[in-house]
Amino acid sequence: MSYEATIHETQIAILRHLLFSPSAGFAQLQKGTNLTSDHFNFHIKKLVERGYVTKNGDQYALAPAGKEYANRLDTDENEIERQPKVSVVLIVERQNGERREFLCQQRLKQPYYGFWGRLGGKVRWGESFEEAAERELLEETGMTATFEYAMLFHKRDFKKESGELLEDKVFVIMRTKNATGELTVDFEGGHNEWLTQEEFVAKEKTFESARKFVRLIDDGVSYYAGEYTYDDTEY
C-alpha cells in the first residue's frame, strides 16, 4: 500500500511554478519565497529526492511523478485538491431455485459499523475496474468471477447535525452472475450472506444507497447521484 505524505507549502509553490514552465533556474524558483538559499535548497532537494523534480545542469523541471502530483493542484488556493474516492461495488447474483439472490455483506469495521451493503473496495492505482472487482471478490469471499460494468453511482454523505461533508465517493458498479467457489462467510471486517433483495432491505441497518443498486441496474440507469445523512451513532 502506497502512502503519499503531505508536502511543505514551499515545495507546493515550486511545483506550481514548474507546472507553468518547461524548466526554471534556482534563482527563479527562489524568488518571492523570502527564504535563504540554504533553506530553499533544502526544499528543492526534497522534491528531487521524492522524484517529483529533476535537475539538469542549473535547470529544474517536473519529473513524470511531479507532473501527475502538480496537476492536482488547485492553482488558486495553492494546495493539492482533495478528490472523491473511487471504489468498485460488486453486484454478485445467482439463481437459487425460485430465489433470485445477491451476495450481501455486513460491514464490521469503522465507519458505518454494522451496516449491511454490497461487497466492494477502493480501486488501486493503475488497476482496471474489472481487476479491482475480481480482486475484491477473491479477498472478501474466496470466490472468483468475471465482471462487467453496470453503472456509475456518485454518493455524498453528510453529517446530520451540522451538514458537514463526511464522504465523497464515486462507485463503479460491476456485476456478475458467474461467481464460483466456496463462500467465505466471515472475515476480518465483514460477514457475507446470500440474500434476496427483499431480505436485504429488511435488515435493521442497511445503506440506503445499496438498496437502490439492483433496481437501478434492472431499469437500465447508467448514472445516479444521491446525498445521504448520518448521525454520530452511525458514522
Helices and strands as residue ranges (DSSP letters): H 9-19, E 24-25, H 26-30, H 37-50, E 53-56, E 59-62, H 64-70, E 73-74, E 79-80, E 85-96, E 99-107, E 116-122, H 129-141, E 148-159, E 165-176, E 186-187, E 190-196, H 197-201, H 208-218, E 223-230
